[in-house]
Amino acid sequence: MSTPDTQVSIAQWIARGLAIVVLVPIRLLWEGILLLGRVTGAALVFVARHLLVPVAELIWHWMLRPAWIFAKDFLWGWVIQHLLWGSVLTPLASLLLEYLLRPLRRAVEIFLWRKVIRPAGAWLLRWVVSPIVYAVAWVCRYTVEWLIVWPLSRLWRWVLRPLWNVVRATARYGWRVAARIVGALVVMPCRAVYRFVLRPVFAAFAVVWHALVVRPARWVHGTIVRPMNRWAAEVVATVFGR
């Protein structure tokens, strides 16, 4: 009974010994590495915060920033923009534009116009546009001819012209009949009334007017008015003198 307990306890002691020999150094090494990392990190943070950052700020404020301002304002602002651009690049660009790019563009335009655009336009006009226009004109012509002109000509020939002839003949015959009716009912009675009533009445009125108005007025003017005018003129001449 005592042998198995002794074997178990020996195995436990062996396992504990192995753990102490193997695992404890590894754990101590791991903890040492962690501690070294922490110390190193703290040292780096301290160095960066108290040494690198002031040095970087010093370098930035006293070296890099003035160098950047000098490069931006002087080199870029004056040397590149004014001197290089105004004295070199602008005349060079003008020279290139005047003697290279514009002749090249003109040559390209002339070449494109003569060799590409004008032949293509002529080809399209001859083989595409003209046949399409001719086909459309032909279709429109025959469409108008067969859908409008021919039906209208048939309508005029077989319907409208006979109807117009009938209406014209009817109107002419009606005008003649109406003229005869008006002549018989209006013109002839008016002519008879004028000939046998109005003209004798007007003639009798003229005779009466001449006898009752014209002759007495003429007699009064010749017998009374004119002698009185003459007598009045003599009296005025005698009184006032000439």
Secondary structure, DSSP 8 states (H G I E B T S, - for coil): -HHHHHHHHHHHHHHHHHIIIIIHHHHHHHHHHHHHHHHHHHHHHHHIIIIIHHHHHHHIIIIIHHHHHHIIIIIIIIIIIIIIIIIIIHHHHHHHIIIIIHHHHHHHHHHIIIIIIHHHHHHHIIIIIHHHHHHHHHHHHHHHIIIIIHHHHHHIIIIIHHHHHHHHHHHHHHHHHHHHHHIIIIIHHHHHHIIIIIHHHHHHHHHHHIIIIIHHHHHHIIIIIHHHHHHHHHHHHHHH--
